[in-house]
Amino acid sequence: MGLFGPKVDILDHYERKLGNIEDNVRMEQSSLASKEVPAAFVSFKTRFGAAIALHIQEGVDPTEWITEEAPEPHDVYWPFFTVSFLKRWISKLVVFVAYTSLTIVFLIPVAIVQGLTHLDQLETLFPFLKGILRLSVVSQVITGYLPSLILQLFLSFVPPTMIMLSSLQGYISWSQIQKSACTKVLLFTIWNIFFANVLSGSALYRVNIFLEPKEIPRVLAEAVPSQVRMINFHFV
């Protein structure tokens, strides 16, 4: 009410108040300056302007300033949002090498599992099991169920592994990571469960057949029907 206390000029009062606010704003700006990152979201008023900015080269060095479509706010993958072009390229190369190595290493359990589908080979390798392997129940379990169960156990680790590899590949959105992981799983399954499975199950002991490419279609025509149970288990 202005009845008690010293008299204060209202203009001086608000001037000092605005000065304090200005000082606080400058302090906040200086604190945020140290947190700046070499990346930003840019909004455009028209789709045409956004398309032009997306496809033109903004600088002399094409790797210094990279433009790409921004993901939805909830879809942003922040760990690689501010990473440079070189680091992204290195990440993609490392992931490619890791993915290729994993695909090759996975051939080992595929070959082992396929060995279970050939009792004659098991009898040759383990002659002391010949009496047990000739039992109908044991042979049905080993050739019909055990290989598929073992492969399913190994394949259960593939999707999480592919998601982890894709998350290290330099993508800036979760949707890109999931799409890349799905592609990796599909290619991995086609190679290791179809081609590698069929070839290791029927042509592993006839390697010389690959010296004549004309014979490969015939080998596949003979091999696929013999492995149809295993293939259907994974693809149906």
ABEGO torsion letter per residue (X at the ends): XGABEBBBBAAAAAAAAAAAAAAAAAAAAAAAAAABBABBBBBBABAAAAAAAAABBABABAAABBBBBBBBAAABBAAAAABBAAAAAAAAAAAAAAAAAAAAAAAAAAAAAAAAABAAAAAAABAAAAAAAABAAAAAAAAAAAAAAAAAAAAAAAAAAAAAAAAAAGBABAAAAAAAAAAAAAAAAAAAAAAAAAAAAAAAABAAAAABAAAAAAAAAAAAAAAAAAAAAAAX
